[in-house]
Amino acid sequence: HMSKSLEDTSKFLSYVLRHEPQAIGLTLDSEGWADIAALIEGARQAGTILNRDLIQQVMDTSDKKRFTISEDGLRIRAAQGHSAKTVAITYPEKIPTEFLYHGTAARFLESILKEGLRPGKRHHVHLTQDEQTAVAVGQRYGKPVVLKIEALRMHQQGFKFFLAENGVWLTDWVPPEFLNAD
Ligand code: HQG
């Protein structure tokens, strides 16, 4: 489990590597990679304590494996969850399992059943193979509801699915006809 300070470090990394790299003068390439030395220097200038050891501790204790370090050890990226406009990761396209799950809050249900699942500010809709993970995701916004998605049937009808390196499934949009709330 993660300590409070490591959790803060993880949240800082999510913020700059997914959403606002420019907040610390950082540049992400189109695959989402940031230079680790530049990340540490940008954090220092913003008054955030960060070093390689802290980054490594976050990597080692992260249940969701949110971040990936390049093989040469010089770069880091978030595996998924981006909203940053300059990032467009080329995820491998995969055939999904029969069902995938999405956790959300009960108050969003009416809108979701009308419009389908939309990515919002992020680049994709996030789905998981694991119902329990979906419950935890939904809890972040209120009373959780888990939607069961007919992923394989979507795939058979031409919808594309991508698998991030941390096991999170991504797609562009889930139309209401493939959603079940029960
Ligand atoms: C909802 C976490 C109304 C959607 C997780 C969600 C994930 C709609 C919210 C990752 C809607 C967007 C992403 C519609 C979707 N009407 N609401 N038509 N379509 N929504 O945070 O999936 O811990 O951008 O249900 O594990 O909650 O950050 O997406 O509630 O993988 O690493 O709009 O974040 O990972 O919220 O979470 P988000 P998400 P981390």
py3Dmol code that shows the C-alpha trace and the ligand (Angstrom):
import py3Dmol

protein = """\
ATOM      1  CA  HIS A   1       0.000   0.000   0.000  1.00  0.00           C
ATOM      2  CA  MET A   2       1.089   3.570  -0.669  1.00  0.00           C
ATOM      3  CA  SER A   3       1.985   6.130   1.998  1.00  0.00           C
ATOM      4  CA  LYS A   4       0.393   9.588   1.877  1.00  0.00           C
ATOM      5  CA  SER A   5       3.569  11.215   0.550  1.00  0.00           C
ATOM      6  CA  LEU A   6       3.972   8.588  -2.181  1.00  0.00           C
ATOM      7  CA  GLU A   7       0.318   9.073  -3.087  1.00  0.00           C
ATOM      8  CA  ASP A   8       0.974  12.812  -3.429  1.00  0.00           C
ATOM      9  CA  THR A   9       3.939  12.043  -5.688  1.00  0.00           C
ATOM     10  CA  SER A  10       1.769   9.695  -7.760  1.00  0.00           C
ATOM     11  CA  LYS A  11      -0.918  12.397  -8.109  1.00  0.00           C
ATOM     12  CA  PHE A  12       1.698  14.956  -9.125  1.00  0.00           C
ATOM     13  CA  LEU A  13       3.030  12.546 -11.787  1.00  0.00           C
ATOM     14  CA  SER A  14      -0.517  11.895 -13.061  1.00  0.00           C
ATOM     15  CA  TYR A  15      -1.160  15.631 -13.274  1.00  0.00           C
ATOM     16  CA  VAL A  16       1.946  16.511 -15.291  1.00  0.00           C
ATOM     17  CA  LEU A  17       2.265  13.291 -17.345  1.00  0.00           C
ATOM     18  CA  ARG A  18      -1.427  13.060 -18.285  1.00  0.00           C
ATOM     19  CA  HIS A  19      -2.856  16.553 -18.196  1.00  0.00           C
ATOM     20  CA  GLU A  20      -0.696  19.660 -17.632  1.00  0.00           C
ATOM     21  CA  PRO A  21       2.999  19.109 -18.467  1.00  0.00           C
ATOM     22  CA  GLN A  22       3.320  22.829 -19.256  1.00  0.00           C
ATOM     23  CA  ALA A  23       2.532  23.614 -15.605  1.00  0.00           C
ATOM     24  CA  ILE A  24       6.176  22.705 -14.873  1.00  0.00           C
ATOM     25  CA  GLY A  25       7.604  23.610 -18.293  1.00  0.00           C
ATOM     26  CA  LEU A  26       7.735  19.960 -19.356  1.00  0.00           C
ATOM     27  CA  THR A  27       7.293  18.649 -22.897  1.00  0.00           C
ATOM     28  CA  LEU A  28       5.691  15.289 -23.688  1.00  0.00           C
ATOM     29  CA  ASP A  29       6.288  13.739 -27.108  1.00  0.00           C
ATOM     30  CA  SER A  30       3.372  12.356 -29.112  1.00  0.00           C
ATOM     31  CA  GLU A  31       3.812   8.957 -27.411  1.00  0.00           C
ATOM     32  CA  GLY A  32       3.525  10.655 -24.030  1.00  0.00           C
ATOM     33  CA  TRP A  33       7.201  10.324 -23.033  1.00  0.00           C
ATOM     34  CA  ALA A  34       8.902  12.878 -20.797  1.00  0.00           C
ATOM     35  CA  ASP A  35      12.604  13.149 -20.049  1.00  0.00           C
ATOM     36  CA  ILE A  36      13.023  12.125 -16.387  1.00  0.00           C
ATOM     37  CA  ALA A  37      15.800  14.657 -15.706  1.00  0.00           C
ATOM     38  CA  ALA A  38      13.600  17.459 -17.123  1.00  0.00           C
ATOM     39  CA  LEU A  39      10.649  16.212 -15.060  1.00  0.00           C
ATOM     40  CA  ILE A  40      12.703  16.311 -11.844  1.00  0.00           C
ATOM     41  CA  GLU A  41      14.095  19.765 -12.678  1.00  0.00           C
ATOM     42  CA  GLY A  42      10.616  21.097 -13.560  1.00  0.00           C
ATOM     43  CA  ALA A  43       9.235  19.751 -10.285  1.00  0.00           C
ATOM     44  CA  ARG A  44      12.105  21.345  -8.342  1.00  0.00           C
ATOM     45  CA  GLN A  45      11.400  24.738  -9.913  1.00  0.00           C
ATOM     46  CA  ALA A  46       7.714  24.347  -9.030  1.00  0.00           C
ATOM     47  CA  GLY A  47       8.657  23.590  -5.413  1.00  0.00           C
ATOM     48  CA  THR A  48       7.706  19.878  -5.549  1.00  0.00           C
ATOM     49  CA  ILE A  49      10.131  17.362  -4.099  1.00  0.00           C
ATOM     50  CA  LEU A  50      10.877  14.696  -6.694  1.00  0.00           C
ATOM     51  CA  ASN A  51      13.828  12.439  -7.386  1.00  0.00           C
ATOM     52  CA  ARG A  52      14.532   9.088  -9.039  1.00  0.00           C
ATOM     53  CA  ASP A  53      14.118   7.186  -5.798  1.00  0.00           C
ATOM     54  CA  LEU A  54      10.622   8.628  -5.205  1.00  0.00           C
ATOM     55  CA  ILE A  55       9.644   7.873  -8.804  1.00  0.00           C
ATOM     56  CA  GLN A  56      10.902   4.302  -8.410  1.00  0.00           C
ATOM     57  CA  GLN A  57       8.970   3.866  -5.142  1.00  0.00           C
ATOM     58  CA  VAL A  58       5.757   5.020  -6.868  1.00  0.00           C
ATOM     59  CA  MET A  59       6.429   2.558  -9.714  1.00  0.00           C
ATOM     60  CA  ASP A  60       7.018  -0.293  -7.259  1.00  0.00           C
ATOM     61  CA  THR A  61       3.945   0.330  -5.072  1.00  0.00           C
ATOM     62  CA  SER A  62       1.398   1.437  -7.707  1.00  0.00           C
ATOM     63  CA  ASP A  63      -1.448  -1.061  -7.859  1.00  0.00           C
ATOM     64  CA  LYS A  64      -2.582   0.326 -11.198  1.00  0.00           C
ATOM     65  CA  LYS A  65       0.876   0.507 -12.830  1.00  0.00           C
ATOM     66  CA  ARG A  66       0.034   4.017 -14.022  1.00  0.00           C
ATOM     67  CA  PHE A  67       3.545   4.876 -15.210  1.00  0.00           C
ATOM     68  CA  THR A  68       6.074   3.212 -17.475  1.00  0.00           C
ATOM     69  CA  ILE A  69       9.824   3.907 -17.615  1.00  0.00           C
ATOM     70  CA  SER A  70      11.576   3.449 -20.972  1.00  0.00           C
ATOM     71  CA  GLU A  71      14.074   0.596 -21.359  1.00  0.00           C
ATOM     72  CA  ASP A  72      17.040   2.991 -21.273  1.00  0.00           C
ATOM     73  CA  GLY A  73      15.748   4.392 -17.971  1.00  0.00           C
ATOM     74  CA  LEU A  74      15.752   7.967 -19.261  1.00  0.00           C
ATOM     75  CA  ARG A  75      12.068   8.592 -19.948  1.00  0.00           C
ATOM     76  CA  ILE A  76       8.722   8.088 -18.235  1.00  0.00           C
ATOM     77  CA  ARG A  77       5.095   8.200 -19.380  1.00  0.00           C
ATOM     78  CA  ALA A  78       1.587   7.605 -18.063  1.00  0.00           C
ATOM     79  CA  ALA A  79       0.178   4.387 -19.534  1.00  0.00           C
ATOM     80  CA  GLN A  80      -3.265   5.891 -20.134  1.00  0.00           C
ATOM     81  CA  GLY A  81      -5.702   8.533 -18.898  1.00  0.00           C
ATOM     82  CA  HIS A  82      -4.347  11.499 -20.857  1.00  0.00           C
ATOM     83  CA  SER A  83      -6.122  14.726 -21.659  1.00  0.00           C
ATOM     84  CA  ALA A  84      -2.989  16.572 -22.926  1.00  0.00           C
ATOM     85  CA  LYS A  85      -3.631  17.647 -26.529  1.00  0.00           C
ATOM     86  CA  THR A  86      -0.068  17.017 -27.772  1.00  0.00           C
ATOM     87  CA  VAL A  87      -0.189  13.336 -26.814  1.00  0.00           C
ATOM     88  CA  ALA A  88      -1.563  10.634 -29.144  1.00  0.00           C
ATOM     89  CA  ILE A  89      -0.216   7.265 -28.007  1.00  0.00           C
ATOM     90  CA  THR A  90      -0.333   4.441 -30.573  1.00  0.00           C
ATOM     91  CA  TYR A  91      -1.948   1.722 -28.469  1.00  0.00           C
ATOM     92  CA  PRO A  92      -2.064  -1.850 -29.775  1.00  0.00           C
ATOM     93  CA  GLU A  93      -5.509  -2.773 -31.064  1.00  0.00           C
ATOM     94  CA  LYS A  94      -6.845  -5.951 -29.399  1.00  0.00           C
ATOM     95  CA  ILE A  95      -9.901  -8.174 -29.485  1.00  0.00           C
ATOM     96  CA  PRO A  96     -11.667  -7.628 -26.151  1.00  0.00           C
ATOM     97  CA  THR A  97     -13.110 -10.211 -23.802  1.00  0.00           C
ATOM     98  CA  GLU A  98     -16.868 -10.760 -24.117  1.00  0.00           C
ATOM     99  CA  PHE A  99     -17.631  -8.213 -21.393  1.00  0.00           C
ATOM    100  CA  LEU A 100     -15.790  -5.191 -20.034  1.00  0.00           C
ATOM    101  CA  TYR A 101     -16.828  -2.969 -17.123  1.00  0.00           C
ATOM    102  CA  HIS A 102     -16.996   0.761 -16.443  1.00  0.00           C
ATOM    103  CA  GLY A 103     -17.497   2.229 -12.992  1.00  0.00           C
ATOM    104  CA  THR A 104     -19.322   5.508 -12.707  1.00  0.00           C
ATOM    105  CA  ALA A 105     -21.523   7.448 -10.298  1.00  0.00           C
ATOM    106  CA  ALA A 106     -25.288   6.852 -10.114  1.00  0.00           C
ATOM    107  CA  ARG A 107     -25.991  10.492 -10.962  1.00  0.00           C
ATOM    108  CA  PHE A 108     -24.348  10.118 -14.416  1.00  0.00           C
ATOM    109  CA  LEU A 109     -26.447   7.091 -15.349  1.00  0.00           C
ATOM    110  CA  GLU A 110     -29.366   8.830 -17.019  1.00  0.00           C
ATOM    111  CA  SER A 111     -27.084  10.815 -19.314  1.00  0.00           C
ATOM    112  CA  ILE A 112     -24.894   7.759 -20.070  1.00  0.00           C
ATOM    113  CA  LEU A 113     -27.881   5.579 -20.983  1.00  0.00           C
ATOM    114  CA  LYS A 114     -29.012   8.333 -23.362  1.00  0.00           C
ATOM    115  CA  GLU A 115     -25.674   9.350 -24.994  1.00  0.00           C
ATOM    116  CA  GLY A 116     -23.517   6.314 -24.340  1.00  0.00           C
ATOM    117  CA  LEU A 117     -20.116   6.450 -22.625  1.00  0.00           C
ATOM    118  CA  ARG A 118     -18.057   9.403 -23.799  1.00  0.00           C
ATOM    119  CA  PRO A 119     -14.372  10.127 -23.087  1.00  0.00           C
ATOM    120  CA  GLY A 120     -15.018  13.557 -21.578  1.00  0.00           C
ATOM    121  CA  LYS A 121     -11.733  15.472 -21.371  1.00  0.00           C
ATOM    122  CA  ARG A 122      -9.670  12.319 -21.747  1.00  0.00           C
ATOM    123  CA  HIS A 123      -8.724  10.748 -25.080  1.00  0.00           C
ATOM    124  CA  HIS A 124     -10.656   7.513 -24.544  1.00  0.00           C
ATOM    125  CA  VAL A 125     -13.371   5.821 -22.545  1.00  0.00           C
ATOM    126  CA  HIS A 126     -11.674   3.669 -19.872  1.00  0.00           C
ATOM    127  CA  LEU A 127     -12.835   0.093 -19.346  1.00  0.00           C
ATOM    128  CA  THR A 128     -11.646  -2.783 -17.174  1.00  0.00           C
ATOM    129  CA  GLN A 129     -11.929  -6.577 -17.214  1.00  0.00           C
ATOM    130  CA  ASP A 130     -12.334  -6.522 -13.449  1.00  0.00           C
ATOM    131  CA  GLU A 131     -15.686  -5.652 -11.868  1.00  0.00           C
ATOM    132  CA  GLN A 132     -14.109  -4.777  -8.490  1.00  0.00           C
ATOM    133  CA  THR A 133     -11.824  -2.202 -10.122  1.00  0.00           C
ATOM    134  CA  ALA A 134     -14.884  -0.672 -11.771  1.00  0.00           C
ATOM    135  CA  VAL A 135     -16.607  -0.329  -8.375  1.00  0.00           C
ATOM    136  CA  ALA A 136     -13.539   1.497  -7.001  1.00  0.00           C
ATOM    137  CA  VAL A 137     -13.412   3.848 -10.018  1.00  0.00           C
ATOM    138  CA  GLY A 138     -17.126   4.659  -9.659  1.00  0.00           C
ATOM    139  CA  GLN A 139     -16.698   5.400  -5.965  1.00  0.00           C
ATOM    140  CA  ARG A 140     -14.456   8.382  -6.776  1.00  0.00           C
ATOM    141  CA  TYR A 141     -17.478  10.367  -7.949  1.00  0.00           C
ATOM    142  CA  GLY A 142     -20.250   9.210  -5.605  1.00  0.00           C
ATOM    143  CA  LYS A 143     -22.532   6.220  -5.232  1.00  0.00           C
ATOM    144  CA  PRO A 144     -20.910   3.695  -7.589  1.00  0.00           C
ATOM    145  CA  VAL A 145     -22.685   1.985 -10.467  1.00  0.00           C
ATOM    146  CA  VAL A 146     -20.998  -0.629 -12.630  1.00  0.00           C
ATOM    147  CA  LEU A 147     -21.914  -0.794 -16.296  1.00  0.00           C
ATOM    148  CA  LYS A 148     -21.382  -4.088 -18.118  1.00  0.00           C
ATOM    149  CA  ILE A 149     -20.357  -3.540 -21.725  1.00  0.00           C
ATOM    150  CA  GLU A 150     -20.864  -6.028 -24.540  1.00  0.00           C
ATOM    151  CA  ALA A 151     -17.329  -5.448 -25.767  1.00  0.00           C
ATOM    152  CA  LEU A 152     -16.958  -8.449 -28.057  1.00  0.00           C
ATOM    153  CA  ARG A 153     -20.236  -7.659 -29.801  1.00  0.00           C
ATOM    154  CA  MET A 154     -19.043  -4.063 -30.263  1.00  0.00           C
ATOM    155  CA  HIS A 155     -15.782  -5.356 -31.753  1.00  0.00           C
ATOM    156  CA  GLN A 156     -17.738  -7.626 -34.116  1.00  0.00           C
ATOM    157  CA  GLN A 157     -19.624  -4.552 -35.304  1.00  0.00           C
ATOM    158  CA  GLY A 158     -16.417  -2.676 -36.096  1.00  0.00           C
ATOM    159  CA  PHE A 159     -15.663  -0.745 -32.920  1.00  0.00           C
ATOM    160  CA  LYS A 160     -11.960  -0.646 -32.070  1.00  0.00           C
ATOM    161  CA  PHE A 161     -10.494  -1.593 -28.694  1.00  0.00           C
ATOM    162  CA  PHE A 162      -7.011  -0.809 -27.451  1.00  0.00           C
ATOM    163  CA  LEU A 163      -5.081  -2.220 -24.504  1.00  0.00           C
ATOM    164  CA  ALA A 164      -2.788   0.083 -22.514  1.00  0.00           C
ATOM    165  CA  GLU A 165       0.413  -1.393 -21.064  1.00  0.00           C
ATOM    166  CA  ASN A 166      -1.149  -1.455 -17.584  1.00  0.00           C
ATOM    167  CA  GLY A 167      -4.121  -3.577 -18.681  1.00  0.00           C
ATOM    168  CA  VAL A 168      -6.681  -0.763 -18.970  1.00  0.00           C
ATOM    169  CA  TRP A 169      -8.953  -1.147 -22.029  1.00  0.00           C
ATOM    170  CA  LEU A 170      -9.654   1.907 -24.168  1.00  0.00           C
ATOM    171  CA  THR A 171     -12.264   2.714 -26.787  1.00  0.00           C
ATOM    172  CA  ASP A 172     -13.611   5.896 -28.382  1.00  0.00           C
ATOM    173  CA  TRP A 173     -17.284   5.645 -27.511  1.00  0.00           C
ATOM    174  CA  VAL A 174     -19.716   3.052 -26.172  1.00  0.00           C
ATOM    175  CA  PRO A 175     -23.208   3.501 -27.665  1.00  0.00           C
ATOM    176  CA  PRO A 176     -26.094   2.895 -25.222  1.00  0.00           C
ATOM    177  CA  GLU A 177     -27.213  -0.324 -26.954  1.00  0.00           C
ATOM    178  CA  PHE A 178     -24.092  -2.126 -25.683  1.00  0.00           C
ATOM    179  CA  LEU A 179     -24.524  -1.007 -22.059  1.00  0.00           C
ATOM    180  CA  ASN A 180     -26.185  -2.872 -19.230  1.00  0.00           C
ATOM    181  CA  ALA A 181     -26.690  -1.379 -15.797  1.00  0.00           C
ATOM    182  CA  ASP A 182     -27.732  -3.995 -13.258  1.00  0.00           C
TER     183      ASP A 182
END
"""
ligand_1 = """\
40
HQG
C -18.642 9.812 -17.025
C -8.752 6.079 -13.107
C -22.396 11.735 -18.262
C -17.807 8.602 -16.754
C -9.595 4.889 -13.530
C -16.866 9.123 -15.666
C -9.700 5.008 -15.013
C -20.518 10.449 -18.540
C -16.704 10.588 -16.023
C -9.319 6.438 -15.318
C -20.899 10.146 -19.865
C -15.357 10.896 -16.625
C -10.458 7.171 -15.938
C -22.097 10.697 -20.350
C -19.049 9.110 -19.449
N -22.816 11.479 -19.513
N -21.256 11.238 -17.742
N -22.544 10.458 -21.595
N -19.960 9.329 -20.402
N -19.372 9.780 -18.304
O -12.159 10.554 -14.614
O -13.338 6.439 -16.455
O -6.766 6.204 -10.675
O -12.388 11.183 -17.054
O -18.580 7.512 -16.326
O -9.032 3.659 -13.142
O -13.855 7.733 -14.299
O -6.691 8.059 -12.336
O -12.931 8.880 -16.367
O -17.456 9.018 -14.402
O -8.852 4.153 -15.699
O -5.133 6.143 -12.538
O -17.715 10.880 -16.990
O -8.975 7.037 -14.088
O -7.425 5.769 -13.030
O -14.405 10.779 -15.606
O -11.529 7.336 -15.003
P -12.895 10.412 -15.898
P -13.007 7.534 -15.505
P -6.445 6.590 -12.087
"""
view = py3Dmol.view(width=600, height=400)
view.addModel(protein, "pdb")
view.setStyle({"model": 0}, {"cartoon": {"style": "trace"}})
view.addModel(ligand_1, "xyz")
view.setStyle({"model": 1}, {"stick": {}})
view.zoomTo()
view.show()
